[in-house]
Amino acid sequence: MPARKRRRVWPWVVLGVALLVLVPTAAIVLPILLHRDAGLSNQQQPAEAFPGSVTARGDDGRTRELSVPDDVDTAALAPGDRIVVTGSGYDASRGIYVAICVIPDDPAVKPGPCIGGAPSQEATEVPEGTVQYAPSNWINDDWAWRLFGARAYDDVGTGSFTAYLEVGEPAGDGFDCREDRCGIVTRNDHTAAGDRVQDLAIPVAFAP
């Protein structure tokens, strides 16, 4: 290829590479920078000590519901138990973490610490429809975050999701769910970490 032609091609190659890098980066960074907190979830103390579902109408006007199946004894969990957690009414434009966490006394405080910590955000390839049980689940419908292991919402319009929890050991660094008040919790993921509007908790306890 003549030198003059090579000089004409290289700027386009560089531009193409730059776009490949900048577009995904912008898709990840801009929603975080532009997010405005929506307030609190306004979940009230459940009537039952260990209910199978909870609901709350958040400051954003959405009514959210978080549930586990009827055969799950939330008063006597054990490490290794597998629980299918479902939710609806969530804001699918924001990702959430689902895990068993310490429930704070102040609703303005982020739930945690959590069994299993935050889900891994390393790039991983998960075949569509694969069910993977883990101590913490990550739900995010953004295509960029799904490349890093997030599961998609079941239905964006209704804000519904399914999470697959495998109960881990009840004690961790600085907490013990056999003594602390814990629950199966949803909370916004790291893209809106300070926003408490999607904080819901089904209280749980562990078998002796």
C-alpha positions, 0 to 999 in steps of 0.5 A: 500500500502506498505511503500516502494511502496508509496515512489516510487509513490510520486516522480512521483505524485510530478513530474506530479503536477509540470509539470501541473503547469510549462507547462502552466506557460512557455506557457504564460511567454516565449513568452512575455520574448522572444518577439522582437518589430517589429517596427511601423504600418506606418499608414498614415493620412486617406484621409477622416476625418471619414473613414470606413476602414484604411490600413497600411503596417507595418515595419514587411512587413504585410499589415493590414486592419481595417474596420467597416460596411458601415452603421456605422457613425464613425462621430456620435457615441453614447453610447450603439452603437454596432459595428462589427469590422473586421481586416485582415493581423494581426500577429496572433502569437500576441494578440491584444486589440480592443477598442475606444482609444485616438490616440496619436500624436506620432506613437511610443506611445501606443494608450490610454487611452481607453473607457472600459480600457483593457479587463479583464484577469480573467479566464472565460469560454465563450462558443464557438461561443458566441457573447459578445459585450463589450467596449474593446475586446481581440483577442489572439489565444494562448490556454493559454490566451483563458482560460482567456477570449480572443477570437480566431482569425478567421483565423490564416493564414490571421491574420483576426479577428472579434471584437464586440464593445459596445460603452461606455461613451466617457469620462473617467479618463484623457480623453474625446473623445468629445474633444480628437482625438479618434478612433477604435483602434487595438494595441498589448496586454500585451504580447507585450505592447511596440510593435507598429506594430499592431497599427491601428485606424479608427478615430471616433467622438461622436454625440453632 
